[in-house]
Amino acid sequence: MARGSGLQKTLVPAVPTRIPAAETPGQGLATPLIIAAILVAALYLGREILIPIAIAVLLSFVLGPLVNLLRKLRIGRMAAILLAVLTCLGIAAALAGIIGMQAAELGTGLPRYQRTIERKLDTLKAGVLGDLAGYVRSIGRHIQQAGAMPEEKAPPAEAKPAEPRVQNPEKPVLVEVRSPDLTPLQLAERVLAPAIGPLATTGIVFVVLIFILAQREDLRDRLIRLVGSSDLHRTTVAMDDAARRLSRYFLMQLALNASFGLAIGIGLWLIGVPGPILWGIFAGLMRFVPYIGAFLSALLPLALAAAVDPGWNMVLATAILFLVLEPLVGHVIEPLLYGHSTGLSPFAVLVSALFWTWLWGPVGLLLSTPLTVCLVVLGRHVEKLEFLDVLFGDQPALTPVENFYQRLLADDPDEAQELAETILATCSLSSYYDEVVLKGLQLAASDARRGVLTEDRLERIRTAIDELVTDLADREDETPTGQPGLAGRLLSRRDADLPCDASPAVPDAPPPEALPAAWRQKGAVLCVAGRGPLDEAASAMLAQLLEKRGIGTRVVPFEAVSRAQIHSLDAEGARMVCVSYLEISGTPAHLRYLVQRIRRRLPDAQILVGLWPADDEVMADSKARASLGADAYVSSLRQGIEACLEAAGQEAAPAPVSDPPRRPDAAPHPVPAGAPA
C-alpha cells in the first residue's frame, strides 16, 4: 500500500468497470460495519471496566519514565513500581481532598452569591436591559394594534354579579411528619454510598496500573505477536519508539496543563475569586480537551466572579486572565515544547470528543484526545492499523505525487499549480519535476497503457502539463532560502520521502557563458519524445531545465523521428539527442530501432536515453542497455542535465597536447625555475 503518513489512496478510473458479484459495495462494507458496531457496543456496555483500564494505560505512559529513573537508582522493579504508583495515588488523594474542601467552602457562600446576583439583575432591569425590554414590549403593542381591524369592535362584556364567598367552617389541621433517627450504620451508608463508586474505580485503576507497569515487556511482545510477527525487528523498534514518544508527549502535556492550572489558580487568588485552587485544578483538567477546554473552564470562574463582586471589575479581570494565558500557552509555549499540533486533524479532535463523550460521559471527554493520539500512533507504526492514521491523522491524505495526479484527473490545473508553488517553496525545480511531476506522469502513463484513461482525458492532462511547465519557466532551478513549511511536511512522509535539496540541480555547473558557442545555439540538444502519450511532456521539462543552464534545446515529437519522417528532421547543429520514456515494459525493440535511426541520421551526435522509471528492468540489465546502442542512460532529469553539461564540458576543454617522441640520447626538457620537479 502506498503511503505518506499511513494514508490509503484510491484513484477512480475514468472508464467505469463492471464490479464482480462477489465484490459488490454492499457485501464489501458489511463485514467492517458489523465489526465496528460490535466494537462500539462493547465499548458502551463495558464502560465500567474499560474506563479504568484506559486511564491505567494512559497513566502507565506517564509513570513509565519515573519507574525507569527509579530503576537506574538501583531500586528493585516492584519497589520502583509501587513507589511510583503510591506517589501518583498520594497526589490524586491530595487533589481530591483539596477539591472537596474548596467545594464545601463555596457551598457556605451560596446564599450571599445569590443575593449579589439578584441585585445585579435588578440593577440591569432598572437600567439598560429594562429600557430595552420596555422598547421591545412597546414595539409588540404597536404591531398588535396595527393588526387589529378598527371596524370590528368587540362588545363590552356584561358585568356579572359577584359570587358570594363560601367560608369553610372547618379549620385546617397541621400535620407534622417526623422520620426516625438514623442508626450509625444507616448514617455511614448514606455518607459513604456516593464515594463507593469513585473509590472502587480508583482502586481498579491503580491495580491495573501496577500490572501494566510490571508486565510491560510481556504486553508489548503480545501486541507484536498480534500485529507484526513477520518482521520482529522493525515492529519492536516501532513499538518502543511509539511508547517513548507517547510517554514524552503525555509528560509534557501533563506538565504544561498543570502549569496552566497553577497560573490560573494564582491569578484567580490575586483577583479575589473564591476557590482559586479548585478552579486551577479544573482548568488544568479541562485543557486536555483541545481548542475549547480552557475557555469552557473559564465559564464557572466568570459566573462566580459576577456573583461575588457587586461591580464588574472582577469579571473583567478574570476574562482577561484566561484570554491572555490560553493563547500564550497554546500558540507560544506548546510549539516550543512538542510542536503546534497533537498529530490529529481538527475534525478528528471534534469527532473523537463527541464519540468518547457519548460513550463514556465526562470522563470520555477528558480522555478523548489522549486515546485518539494513542490510536493514531499505532496507525503510523503498525501496518494493519494504518487506517487509524488515515482517519484521524493531521497529515495530508495523499502523497504529493498522488495529489498531483488526482488534480490532473479532476481537471483542476489551478490547484495543481498551487501545490507546485507550495512544494517549490522549499525545493528546487528539478527536484519537483523529478519527484512529483514525473512520478505523477508515470501513474498516468500506466493507466493509459491499461486503457482506463480516455483520449479526451489524456489530452486534458497533456494540456495541463504544458500550462504548468510554461508557468514555471521563469523560476530558477534552486531552492529558496527559508524555513520549510507545508512542503517540508509533504516531502517527509514515511513512504514518500521526496528529496528537498537545498542546492540547485548541479551544484558545480559552469555558468552559461562558459559553455561552447555550439552548445548555446538553439537545437544543440534535441529532446526527442518517446512513443508514449505523455513522453513529450517529460521532454519539455528536460528542455526547460537545460535552457536554464544555457544549453540550446528543441523538443522533437516522436512522429518527427519515425521511419517515414526522420530523413526530413531538422538536426542542424545538434550535438546531443536525449530520448525520453516515461513508461516502457517488456523488450524495448522499438527503442533499439529508434536509436539506430537517430544514429544513422546523426552519426556524430551523442545519444542519451532517459528511462524515468528508475526501477525499470532495462536500467538494471547491462546487457539490455548495451543492446540499445545509446551512449548514456539516466533515470532522472538531474542526471540528464549532468550528462549534457559533462558532454559540453568535454568539448570545451582543449585536447591535451602530447610531447613529440624524442631520441633516447636526447636531453630531458628543462624544468622552469621554481617549478616542482
ZIGIHU-V957881 format. One record per backbone hydrogen bond with DSSP energy under -1.0 kcal/mol. CO is the residue of the C=O (numbers start at 1). NH is the residue of the N-H. E is the energy in kcal/mol with one decimal. If there is no record, write none. Layout:
CO_NH_E + CO_NH_E
This chain:
4_494_-1.1 + 4_495_-1.0 + 20_23_-1.5 + 24_28_-2.5 + 25_29_-2.1 + 26_30_-1.0 + 29_33_-2.1 + 30_34_-2.3 + 31_35_-2.5 + 32_36_-2.7 + 33_37_-2.5 + 34_38_-2.3 + 35_39_-2.4 + 36_40_-2.6 + 37_41_-2.5 + 38_42_-2.4 + 39_43_-2.6 + 40_44_-2.2 + 41_45_-3.0 + 42_46_-2.3 + 44_47_-1.1 + 46_49_-1.1 + 46_50_-3.1 + 47_51_-2.1 + 49_53_-1.5 + 50_54_-2.9 + 51_55_-2.5 + 52_56_-2.4 + 53_57_-2.5 + 54_58_-2.2 + 55_59_-2.5 + 56_60_-1.9 + 57_61_-1.3 + 58_62_-1.2 + 59_63_-3.0 + 60_64_-1.6 + 63_67_-2.5 + 64_68_-2.3 + 65_69_-2.2 + 66_70_-2.3 + 67_71_-2.2 + 68_72_-1.8 + 70_75_-1.5 + 71_74_-1.5 + 76_80_-2.8 + 77_81_-2.4 + 78_82_-2.9 + 79_83_-2.4 + 80_84_-2.3 + 81_85_-2.7 + 82_86_-2.8 + 83_87_-2.1 + 84_88_-2.2 + 85_89_-2.8 + 86_90_-2.7 + 87_91_-2.2 + 88_92_-2.4 + 89_93_-2.6 + 90_94_-2.4 + 91_95_-2.5 + 92_96_-2.4 + 93_97_-2.5 + 94_98_-2.4 + 95_99_-2.6 + 96_100_-2.3 + 97_101_-2.4 + 98_102_-2.6 + 99_103_-2.5 + 100_104_-2.4 + 101_105_-2.3 + 102_106_-2.2 + 103_107_-1.9 + 104_108_-1.3 + 107_110_-1.1 + 109_113_-2.3 + 110_114_-2.5 + 111_115_-2.2 + 112_116_-2.0 + 113_117_-2.2 + 114_118_-2.3 + 115_119_-2.3 + 116_120_-2.2 + 117_121_-2.5 + 118_122_-2.4 + 119_123_-2.4 + 120_124_-2.4 + 121_125_-2.5 + 122_126_-2.2 + 124_130_-1.5 + 127_131_-2.2 + 128_132_-2.6 + 129_133_-2.8 + 130_134_-2.6 + 131_135_-2.4 + 132_136_-2.4 + 133_137_-2.5 + 134_138_-2.5 + 135_139_-2.1 + 136_140_-2.1 + 137_141_-2.2 + 138_142_-2.4 + 139_143_-2.3 + 140_144_-2.2 + 141_145_-2.7 + 142_146_-2.5 + 143_147_-1.5 + 151_153_-1.0 + 183_187_-2.5 + 184_188_-2.4 + 185_189_-2.2 + 186_190_-2.4 + 187_191_-2.1 + 188_192_-2.8 + 189_193_-1.9 + 195_199_-2.0 + 196_200_-2.6 + 197_201_-2.4 + 198_202_-2.5 + 199_203_-2.5 + 200_204_-2.4 + 201_205_-2.5 + 202_206_-2.2 + 203_207_-2.2 + 204_208_-2.6 + 205_209_-2.3 + 206_210_-2.0 + 207_211_-1.8 + 208_212_-2.5 + 209_213_-2.5 + 210_214_-2.1 + 211_215_-2.0 + 215_219_-2.6 + 216_220_-2.5 + 217_221_-2.5 + 218_222_-2.1 + 219_223_-2.2 + 220_224_-2.5 + 221_225_-2.3 + 222_226_-1.7 + 223_227_-2.3 + 224_228_-2.8 + 231_235_-2.4 + 232_236_-2.7 + 233_237_-2.4 + 234_238_-2.3 + 235_239_-2.7 + 236_240_-2.6 + 237_241_-2.4 + 238_242_-2.6 + 239_243_-2.5 + 240_244_-2.3 + 241_245_-2.5 + 242_246_-2.6 + 243_247_-2.5 + 244_248_-2.5 + 245_249_-2.6 + 246_250_-3.0 + 247_251_-2.4 + 248_252_-2.4 + 249_253_-2.7 + 250_254_-2.8 + 251_255_-2.7 + 252_256_-2.7 + 253_257_-2.7 + 254_258_-2.4 + 255_259_-2.3 + 256_260_-2.3 + 257_261_-2.6 + 258_262_-2.5 + 259_263_-2.6 + 260_264_-2.4 + 261_265_-2.7 + 262_266_-2.6 + 263_267_-2.5 + 264_268_-2.8 + 265_269_-2.2 + 266_270_-2.3 + 267_271_-2.0 + 268_272_-2.2 + 268_273_-2.1 + 275_279_-2.0 + 276_280_-2.2 + 277_281_-2.4 + 278_282_-2.3 + 279_283_-2.4 + 280_284_-2.2 + 281_285_-2.2 + 282_286_-2.6 + 283_287_-1.2 + 285_288_-1.6 + 286_289_-1.8 + 289_293_-1.4 + 290_292_-2.8 + 292_296_-2.4 + 293_297_-2.1 + 296_299_-1.3 + 298_302_-2.0 + 299_303_-2.4 + 300_304_-2.7 + 301_305_-2.5 + 302_306_-2.1 + 303_307_-1.4 + 304_308_-1.7 + 305_309_-2.2 + 312_316_-2.2 + 313_317_-2.4 + 314_318_-2.2 + 315_319_-2.4 + 316_320_-2.5 + 317_321_-2.0 + 318_322_-1.9 + 319_323_-2.5 + 320_324_-1.7 + 321_325_-2.2 + 322_326_-2.0 + 324_328_-1.5 + 325_329_-2.7 + 326_330_-3.0 + 327_331_-2.5 + 328_332_-1.1 + 328_333_-1.8 + 329_334_-2.5 + 333_337_-1.6 + 334_338_-2.3 + 343_394_-1.3 + 345_349_-2.2 + 346_350_-2.2 + 347_351_-2.8 + 348_352_-2.9 + 349_353_-2.2 + 350_354_-2.3 + 351_355_-2.9 + 352_356_-2.8 + 353_357_-1.9 + 354_358_-2.2 + 355_359_-2.0 + 356_360_-3.1 + 357_361_-2.0 + 361_365_-1.5 + 362_366_-1.8 + 363_367_-2.0 + 364_368_-1.1 + 367_371_-2.5 + 368_372_-2.2 + 369_373_-2.6 + 370_374_-2.0 + 371_375_-1.9 + 372_376_-2.4 + 373_377_-2.5 + 374_378_-2.2 + 375_379_-2.2 + 376_380_-1.7 + 377_381_-1.1 + 378_382_-2.5 + 383_386_-1.5 + 385_388_-1.6 + 386_390_-1.6 + 387_391_-2.3 + 388_392_-2.6 + 389_393_-1.8 + 392_345_-2.0 + 399_403_-3.2 + 400_404_-2.5 + 401_405_-2.4 + 402_406_-2.8 + 403_407_-2.1 + 404_408_-1.7 + 405_409_-2.5 + 406_410_-2.3 + 407_412_-2.6 + 408_411_-1.2 + 412_416_-1.5 + 413_417_-2.4 + 414_418_-2.1 + 415_419_-2.4 + 416_420_-2.1 + 417_421_-2.2 + 418_422_-2.0 + 419_423_-2.3 + 420_424_-2.7 + 423_426_-1.8 + 428_432_-2.1 + 429_433_-2.6 + 430_434_-2.8 + 431_435_-2.9 + 432_436_-1.8 + 432_437_-1.8 + 433_438_-3.0 + 436_440_-2.3 + 437_441_-2.8 + 438_442_-2.0 + 439_443_-1.6 + 440_444_-1.8 + 441_445_-2.9 + 442_446_-2.5 + 443_447_-2.2 + 444_448_-2.5 + 445_449_-2.2 + 446_450_-1.6 + 447_452_-2.2 + 452_14_-1.1 + 454_458_-2.3 + 455_459_-2.3 + 456_460_-1.9 + 457_461_-2.1 + 458_462_-2.5 + 459_463_-2.3 + 460_464_-2.4 + 461_465_-2.3 + 462_466_-2.3 + 463_467_-2.2 + 464_468_-2.2 + 465_469_-2.8 + 466_470_-2.2 + 467_471_-2.4 + 468_472_-1.6 + 470_473_-1.3 + 472_475_-1.1 + 476_478_-1.8 + 485_489_-1.2 + 486_490_-2.6 + 487_491_-2.7 + 496_498_-2.0 + 506_509_-1.7 + 511_514_-1.7 + 512_515_-1.4 + 519_552_-2.4 + 521_524_-1.7 + 524_575_-3.4 + 524_576_-1.7 + 525_554_-1.6 + 526_528_-1.1 + 526_578_-3.1 + 527_556_-2.7 + 528_580_-2.3 + 534_538_-1.1 + 535_539_-2.0 + 536_540_-2.1 + 537_541_-1.8 + 538_542_-2.2 + 539_543_-2.5 + 540_544_-2.1 + 541_545_-2.3 + 542_546_-2.2 + 543_547_-2.2 + 544_548_-1.6 + 546_551_-2.2 + 547_550_-1.5 + 552_525_-1.8 + 554_527_-2.6 + 556_529_-2.5 + 558_561_-1.3 + 559_562_-1.3 + 562_566_-2.0 + 565_568_-1.1 + 566_569_-1.3 + 569_571_-1.1 + 571_574_-1.7 + 575_606_-1.8 + 576_526_-2.5 + 577_608_-3.5 + 578_528_-2.4 + 579_610_-4.0 + 580_530_-1.6 + 581_612_-1.7 + 587_589_-2.4 + 588_592_-1.6 + 589_593_-2.3 + 590_594_-2.0 + 591_595_-2.4 + 592_596_-2.0 + 593_597_-2.3 + 594_598_-2.4 + 595_599_-2.4 + 596_600_-2.2 + 597_601_-2.2 + 598_602_-3.2 + 606_577_-2.8 + 607_631_-2.1 + 607_632_-1.4 + 608_579_-3.1 + 609_634_-2.2 + 610_581_-2.5 + 612_614_-1.0 + 613_616_-1.9 + 621_625_-1.9 + 622_626_-2.4 + 623_627_-1.8 + 625_629_-1.0 + 632_609_-2.5 + 634_611_-2.1 + 636_640_-1.8 + 637_641_-2.3 + 638_642_-2.3 + 639_643_-2.3 + 640_644_-2.1 + 641_645_-2.6 + 642_646_-2.3 + 643_647_-2.2 + 644_648_-2.3 + 645_649_-2.4 + 646_650_-2.2 + 647_651_-1.6 + 648_652_-1.7 + 649_653_-2.1 + 663_666_-1.6 + 672_675_-1.7
